[in-house]
Amino acid sequence: MAFDDKVDNKAEELGGKAKEGVGKATDDKDLEAEGKADQGSSKLKQAGENIKDAFKS
């Protein structure tokens, strides 16, 4: 996995955690769900990149 991909995925995950936290604090269920979706998307991308890395080795 390229370093910039790792950084982008981690930034997306952290952004999702922030959205989820703000959503919980403000009782905004839509924002909370969007944050969870962002985290899930980021983790899927990371898993895909890890699989690609495994086949490169």
DSSP file (Angstrom, degrees, kcal/mol; ACC not computed):
  #  RESIDUE AA STRUCTURE BP1 BP2  ACC     N-H-->O    O-->H-N    N-H-->O    O-->H-N    TCO  KAPPA ALPHA  PHI   PSI    X-CA   Y-CA   Z-CA
    1    1 A M              0   0    0      0, 0.0     2,-0.1     0, 0.0    45,-0.0   0.000 360.0 360.0 360.0 131.8    0.0    0.0    0.0
    2    2 A A     >  -     0   0    0      1,-0.1     4,-2.0     4,-0.0     3,-0.4  -0.388 360.0-121.6 -68.1 147.1    1.4    3.4   -0.9
    3    3 A F  H  > S+     0   0    0      1,-0.2     4,-2.3     2,-0.2     5,-0.2   0.890 112.3  54.0 -58.0 -41.6    2.1    5.7    2.0
    4    4 A D  H  > S+     0   0    0      1,-0.2     4,-2.4     2,-0.2    -1,-0.2   0.841 106.5  52.7 -65.8 -31.3   -0.3    8.3    0.6
    5    5 A D  H  > S+     0   0    0     -3,-0.4     4,-2.7     2,-0.2    -1,-0.2   0.906 108.7  50.3 -66.7 -40.9   -3.1    5.8    0.4
    6    6 A K  H  X S+     0   0    0     -4,-2.0     4,-2.5     2,-0.2    -2,-0.2   0.923 112.0  47.4 -61.3 -44.0   -2.5    4.9    4.0
    7    7 A V  H  X S+     0   0    0     -4,-2.3     4,-2.6     2,-0.2    -2,-0.2   0.925 112.6  48.8 -64.4 -45.0   -2.6    8.5    5.0
    8    8 A D  H  X S+     0   0    0     -4,-2.4     4,-2.2     1,-0.2    -2,-0.2   0.918 113.1  47.2 -61.4 -43.9   -5.8    9.2    3.0
    9    9 A N  H  X S+     0   0    0     -4,-2.7     4,-2.3     2,-0.2    -1,-0.2   0.907 113.2  47.9 -65.6 -41.4   -7.6    6.1    4.5
   10   10 A K  H  X S+     0   0    0     -4,-2.5     4,-2.7    -5,-0.2     5,-0.2   0.896 111.0  51.5 -66.5 -39.0   -6.6    7.0    8.0
   11   11 A A  H  X S+     0   0    0     -4,-2.6     4,-2.5     2,-0.2    -2,-0.2   0.903 110.3  48.9 -63.6 -40.5   -7.7   10.6    7.5
   12   12 A E  H  X S+     0   0    0     -4,-2.2     4,-2.1     2,-0.2    -2,-0.2   0.907 111.7  49.5 -64.8 -40.8  -11.1    9.4    6.2
   13   13 A E  H  X S+     0   0    0     -4,-2.3     4,-2.2     2,-0.2    -2,-0.2   0.929 112.6  46.4 -63.5 -45.1  -11.4    7.1    9.2
   14   14 A L  H  X S+     0   0    0     -4,-2.7     4,-2.2     1,-0.2    -2,-0.2   0.884 110.9  52.7 -66.4 -37.6  -10.6    9.8   11.7
   15   15 A G  H  X S+     0   0    0     -4,-2.5     4,-2.6     1,-0.2    -1,-0.2   0.895 108.9  50.7 -62.3 -39.3  -13.0   12.2   10.0
   16   16 A G  H  X S+     0   0    0     -4,-2.1     4,-2.6     2,-0.2    -2,-0.2   0.894 108.9  50.7 -64.5 -40.4  -15.7    9.5   10.3
   17   17 A K  H  X S+     0   0    0     -4,-2.2     4,-2.4     2,-0.2    -2,-0.2   0.897 110.8  49.6 -64.4 -38.7  -15.0    9.2   14.0
   18   18 A A  H  X S+     0   0    0     -4,-2.2     4,-2.7     2,-0.2     5,-0.2   0.932 111.4  48.2 -65.2 -45.1  -15.2   12.9   14.4
   19   19 A K  H  X S+     0   0    0     -4,-2.6     4,-2.8     1,-0.2    -2,-0.2   0.923 112.0  49.9 -60.3 -43.7  -18.5   13.1   12.5
   20   20 A E  H  X S+     0   0    0     -4,-2.6     4,-2.4     1,-0.2    -1,-0.2   0.921 111.5  48.7 -61.5 -43.5  -19.9   10.2   14.6
   21   21 A G  H  X S+     0   0    0     -4,-2.4     4,-2.5     2,-0.2    -2,-0.2   0.910 112.9  46.2 -64.0 -43.1  -18.8   11.9   17.8
   22   22 A V  H  X S+     0   0    0     -4,-2.7     4,-2.4     2,-0.2     6,-0.3   0.904 111.6  53.3 -65.6 -40.4  -20.4   15.2   16.9
   23   23 A G  H  X>S+     0   0    0     -4,-2.8     5,-2.6    -5,-0.2     4,-0.5   0.900 111.4  45.3 -60.9 -41.5  -23.5   13.4   15.8
   24   24 A K  H ><5S+     0   0    0     -4,-2.4     3,-0.6     3,-0.2    -2,-0.2   0.915 113.4  49.9 -66.8 -42.8  -23.7   11.7   19.2
   25   25 A A  H 3<5S+     0   0    0     -4,-2.5    -2,-0.2     1,-0.2    -1,-0.2   0.853 119.5  36.2 -66.3 -34.3  -23.1   14.9   21.1
   26   26 A T  H 3<5S-     0   0    0     -4,-2.4    -1,-0.2    -5,-0.2    -2,-0.2   0.384 108.8-119.5 -99.6   3.6  -25.7   16.9   19.1
   27   27 A D  T <<5 +     0   0    0     -3,-0.6     2,-0.9    -4,-0.5    -3,-0.2   0.857  61.5 150.7  58.9  37.6  -28.2   13.9   18.9
   28   28 A D     >< -     0   0    0     -5,-2.6     4,-2.2    -6,-0.3    -1,-0.2  -0.843  25.4-174.8-101.7  96.6  -27.9   14.1   15.1
   29   29 A K  H  > S+     0   0    0     -2,-0.9     4,-2.4     1,-0.2     5,-0.2   0.828  80.9  55.4 -64.1 -33.9  -28.6   10.6   14.0
   30   30 A D  H  > S+     0   0    0      2,-0.2     4,-2.3     1,-0.2    -1,-0.2   0.930 110.0  44.7 -65.9 -44.6  -27.9   11.4   10.3
   31   31 A L  H  > S+     0   0    0      2,-0.2     4,-2.3     1,-0.2    -2,-0.2   0.888 112.9  52.0 -66.2 -39.1  -24.4   12.8   11.0
   32   32 A E  H  X S+     0   0    0     -4,-2.2     4,-2.0     2,-0.2    -2,-0.2   0.923 111.4  46.7 -62.0 -44.5  -23.6    9.9   13.3
   33   33 A A  H  X S+     0   0    0     -4,-2.4     4,-2.3     1,-0.2    -2,-0.2   0.883 110.3  53.1 -66.0 -38.6  -24.6    7.4   10.6
   34   34 A E  H  X S+     0   0    0     -4,-2.3     4,-2.4     1,-0.2    -1,-0.2   0.898 108.4  50.9 -63.3 -40.1  -22.6    9.3    8.0
   35   35 A G  H  X S+     0   0    0     -4,-2.3     4,-2.0     2,-0.2    -2,-0.2   0.906 110.2  48.5 -63.3 -42.5  -19.6    9.1   10.3
   36   36 A K  H  X S+     0   0    0     -4,-2.0     4,-2.3     1,-0.2    -2,-0.2   0.887 110.9  51.4 -65.3 -38.3  -20.0    5.3   10.8
   37   37 A A  H  X S+     0   0    0     -4,-2.3     4,-2.6     2,-0.2    -2,-0.2   0.903 108.1  51.6 -65.2 -41.2  -20.3    4.9    7.0
   38   38 A D  H  X S+     0   0    0     -4,-2.4     4,-2.2     1,-0.2    -1,-0.2   0.904 110.6  48.9 -61.2 -41.4  -17.1    6.9    6.4
   39   39 A Q  H  X S+     0   0    0     -4,-2.0     4,-2.3     2,-0.2    -2,-0.2   0.915 111.5  49.0 -64.8 -43.0  -15.3    4.7    8.9
   40   40 A G  H  X S+     0   0    0     -4,-2.3     4,-2.0     1,-0.2    -2,-0.2   0.908 110.8  50.2 -63.5 -42.3  -16.6    1.5    7.2
   41   41 A S  H  X S+     0   0    0     -4,-2.6     4,-2.1     1,-0.2    -1,-0.2   0.912 110.6  50.0 -61.5 -43.8  -15.6    2.8    3.8
   42   42 A S  H  X S+     0   0    0     -4,-2.2     4,-2.3     1,-0.2    -2,-0.2   0.903 109.7  50.1 -62.9 -42.3  -12.1    3.6    5.0
   43   43 A K  H  X S+     0   0    0     -4,-2.3     4,-2.2     1,-0.2    -1,-0.2   0.860 109.0  52.1 -67.9 -34.7  -11.7    0.2    6.6
   44   44 A L  H  X S+     0   0    0     -4,-2.0     4,-2.4     2,-0.2    -1,-0.2   0.913 109.9  49.1 -65.5 -41.8  -12.8   -1.6    3.4
   45   45 A K  H  X S+     0   0    0     -4,-2.1     4,-2.3     1,-0.2    -2,-0.2   0.912 110.7  50.5 -62.8 -42.1  -10.3    0.4    1.4
   46   46 A Q  H  X S+     0   0    0     -4,-2.3     4,-2.2     1,-0.2    -1,-0.2   0.908 110.0  50.1 -62.9 -41.6   -7.5   -0.5    3.9
   47   47 A A  H  X S+     0   0    0     -4,-2.2     4,-2.0     2,-0.2    -2,-0.2   0.910 110.2  50.5 -63.5 -42.6   -8.4   -4.2    3.6
   48   48 A G  H  X S+     0   0    0     -4,-2.4     4,-2.1     1,-0.2    -2,-0.2   0.907 110.7  48.5 -61.9 -42.5   -8.3   -4.0   -0.2
   49   49 A E  H  X S+     0   0    0     -4,-2.3     4,-2.4     1,-0.2    -1,-0.2   0.876 109.1  53.5 -65.9 -37.4   -4.9   -2.4   -0.1
   50   50 A N  H  X S+     0   0    0     -4,-2.2     4,-2.0     2,-0.2    -1,-0.2   0.881 107.9  50.8 -65.0 -37.3   -3.6   -5.0    2.4
   51   51 A I  H  X S+     0   0    0     -4,-2.0     4,-1.6     2,-0.2    -2,-0.2   0.921 110.0  49.5 -65.2 -43.8   -4.8   -7.8    0.0
   52   52 A K  H  X S+     0   0    0     -4,-2.1     4,-1.2     1,-0.2    -2,-0.2   0.916 110.5  51.3 -60.7 -42.1   -3.0   -6.1   -2.9
   53   53 A D  H  X S+     0   0    0     -4,-2.4     4,-1.2     1,-0.2    -1,-0.2   0.876 105.5  55.7 -62.4 -37.7    0.2   -5.8   -0.7
   54   54 A A  H  < S+     0   0    0     -4,-2.0    -1,-0.2     1,-0.2    -2,-0.2   0.864 108.5  47.3 -64.8 -36.0    0.0   -9.5    0.2
   55   55 A F  H  < S+     0   0    0     -4,-1.6    -1,-0.2     1,-0.2    -2,-0.2   0.720 106.5  58.1 -79.2 -20.5    0.0  -10.5   -3.5
   56   56 A K  H  <        0   0    0     -4,-1.2    -1,-0.2     1,-0.2    -2,-0.2   0.787 360.0 360.0 -75.6 -27.4    2.9   -8.2   -4.2
   57   57 A S     <        0   0    0     -4,-1.2    -1,-0.2    -3,-0.1    -2,-0.2   0.477 360.0 360.0 -76.4 360.0    5.1   -9.9   -1.7
